[in-house]
Amino acid sequence: MDMIKTHSGKLRAIGYDASKRILRVELEDGNALEYANVGESIWRNLKNASAAWSYYRDNIEEEFTASRVSGKPATGGKNPLDDLFG
């Protein structure tokens, strides 16, 4: 799936697989979410929205169920650089 980079709110990249009707969003916290059964018109509207983050929150996040497909592992509140720089 080709991803389009964006910097709208917490969105960092968006992509769509028309044959599977899957929308994928990558967020600033490193999480990637996929939404199934998303119509092509929703994708076009998101891709062309002047405020993609608002469109996402109002029309996708609240209307479709997300599956987390990747993300940063939990660090338990510890900065990973602490081991290097103590």
N, C-alpha and C positions, 0 to 999 in steps of 0.2 A: 504494500500500500504506500503510495506516495504521500508524504507529509508536507504541509505548507507551514512554514514558520510564521508565527504571529507574536505580537507583544500587546495583547489586549487583556487587561485585568490579570488574572492568574493563568490565562492560556498562553502556551508557548509554541504549540504546533497542533494542527488539525489535519485529518485525512479521512478519506471515504473509499470503501470498496463497494462499487455499485453492484457487482454480481452477487455479493453476499449481504448487501444492505447493512454494512457495519460502519459506524462512525467511530473514529478513534480521536481522543483528545489527550494531549500531553500538557501537564500542569507545571507551574513553576517549582513546586515542591518535589518534582521528579516522578510523580505518579503518572501512569498512563491508564486511561479508562476506555473501554469499548462499549458501545451501545448497539444492540441488535435491532433489526427491523426498522431502521431509520430510512424514510423515503428520500429520494433524490432531491425533492424540493426543499426539504429541511436542510440538507447539505448545502445546496446552492444559496439558500438564505443565510446560513451561518458564514459561508465563505465570502459572501458579498456584503455582510452587515458592516455598517460603519462602527458599531460597538459590539464586536463579536462576543465579548465576555457577557454582556447583558443579554444578548440573544441566546447564548448557551444556557445561562441560568434560567431564563424565563421559558424557553421552548424545548430544551433538551434535558437538562439536569432534573427538572421537575416532572417531566413527562415520560422518560424512559429509565429503565433500570440499568445501572452501570455494572460492568465486570472489570475488576482491577486486573490488568494484564502485566504490569510491571511497576516498579517503584523502588525508592531507596530503602535499604534495610534499616530497621529501627536501630538507633544507636544508644537507646536508653538515656537520652539526654546528655550523653558524653560527646565531646567534640573529638572526632577521629584523629585530629592533629595533636591531641594531648599526649598520646603515646610517643610522638616524635619530639615534642618540645617541652613535655612535662611541666 
